[in-house]
Amino acid sequence: MKRLLLTLAVAAFAAGPAIAGQPVTLRPNASDADGVITLGDLFTGAGEASNVPVAARNGRAAILNARAVQLAAARSGLDWANAEGLTTIVVSAAGSGGPAGAGAAPAAAAARGNVEVLTYARNLSAGEIVQPQDLVWGKAAAAPADAPADADQVIGMAARRPLRAGAAVAARDVSAPQVIKAGEMITVVYENEGISLALQAKAMAAAGVGETLTVQNTASKKILQAVAVGPGQAIVGPAADQLKASPTRYALR
């Protein structure tokens, strides 16, 4: 599956300027019957491009990057507008009735009282970044109390601890990927109304993008609260306050 996804990614980057093609519509409950996901499985109106492979499905469902799918469709002469703004697409095994958009909430299964939950498709080590292909829909007796409503809440996050294939996904399993390590020297920037100042500081704790950490000014030894914005970079002042108040979830992609 990783080989097919890599091929899809290379094709996406190699795509040239967009050319108007045959308009197609994403199927509301995309599914495949043989483990090979094609453009015909994903779209209505794919025509002669219906048999073009896009990715493989190794479990009950596969989660695809919507932008990569859009570019793959364009290379085959299809135009998918993605008016819904989907970021991921879930493709289920034929007959399982899984949702097409990863933003859709899993439905409770009538039989046996089981529920559809996101599960890990493979074992993940602590610190590994969760990729779309690492998540599949599966059945469980009950969902974790903090089960994510959609895959996009987990994709791009880092595993807090080793995670087992087949286990139900919980929000407590992951956190923002660390971009600052405890003890490293970082640059802290203050910006406000056109004024920009930078200083060197020692990180007193590790942090991911958007997380608050304590730093020590190496010159004055003063302790400050800063917000991580990238590898070795943090900010203080009004910009930091605005970032902390933002509802946006920051995650590497």
Helices and strands as residue ranges (DSSP letters): H 2-14, E 22-23, E 25-26, E 31-32, E 36-38, H 39-42, E 43-44, G 47-49, E 53-56, E 61-65, H 66-75, E 78-79, E 88-93, G 111-113, E 115-120, G 132-134, E 135-140, G 151-153, E 158-159, G 171-173, E 174-175, E 178-180, E 185-192, E 195-203, E 207-208, E 212-217, E 223-230, E 233-236, H 238-245
